[in-house]
Amino acid sequence: VNGSGQNTSPLCEWVLQTDLGKGIIMDIDTFTFDGDCTTNYIEVRIGKTNRGPLIKKFCSGSPPNGQFTIKSTFIWIGLTRTSDNTVFSGSWTTFTVSCCSKVLLEDHQNQRNGFYEKDGTSISTGPIYKNAAGDQILYYGRIFADSVWQNGWGVGSSVGSIGISNLDPVTCPEDAESPWRSWDGSTHVDIAKASVTCSDCQLVPTADQCVTCCDEITLSSTDATFLASSKSLFTGKYVLYTETPTFNGRKVYQLESNSNYCMYFTSSAKWFINLCSELGVLSYFIRTTTSG
């Protein structure tokens, strides 16, 4: 990659592409910036255009300082300059990317939330991740969005059926940085809080979902209104539910004073208290208001 020569345009662009399952190692080894960081700079973004997530910006105040890696099959490089003296050269190679075998989709507020794990199957564009219920998959493929076909990650009931998507062409879903989006019936809208994070406990043992939880817990409250209501029934000691000790990757607890009720972690990434006979159902008597 070489950015030198006569300044015939204020912006020079390059798109680097590698094979599926690989990422890109970039090394900008020579550079000169003639001007400040608002007029003469290099940008590196995920994807094929200058609309992708910004990964690096180099300029006189923040020069390159060695190799950097990007786990994406495409990266866009743009050189903006007002002087012919602003130049750079660099080289790039590829590496095989290792993705998490299990990821957690959170804060989408519907049945698509929850853990997704590689199930050993794949399509031509990569592996398929399946949720615990087996009715939703996460995969990388071609997505029709903004009136054009693009590469990205999608979640749906089958390949080609997409309920939410992310258009970052990253090799691993946990590396997507752009907002996840859903279809509202007429257009794609950003889901501000939605995220996919690695849940492979061998790689991220300190993640919330990898922490070993207690076998017994106690639910208590100091709220007088709550304690005076019928829902105070659900306070007290909870023990491990032996019939189904785990669900959605977390322990299931049974109310010791009334064995009809269980506390479990749902696909909406929240804890629900409901009938043990309805374990996993997205209805509840009480629940947590935050995920985790």
Secondary structure, 3 states (H helix, E strand, C coil): CEECCCCCCCEEEEEEECCCCEEEEEEEEEEECCCCCCCCEEEEEECCCCCCCEEEEEECCECCCCCEEECECEEEEEEECCCCCCEEEEEEEEEECCCCCEEEEECCCCCCCEEEEEEEEEECCEEEEEECCCCCEEEEEEEEECCEEEEEEEEECECCECCEEECCCECCHHHCCCCEEEECCCCEEEECCCEEEECCCCCCCCCHHHCCCCCEEEECCCCHHHHCCHHHHHCEEEEECCCCCEECCEECEEECCCCCEEEEECCCCCEEEEEHHHCCCCCCCEECCCCC
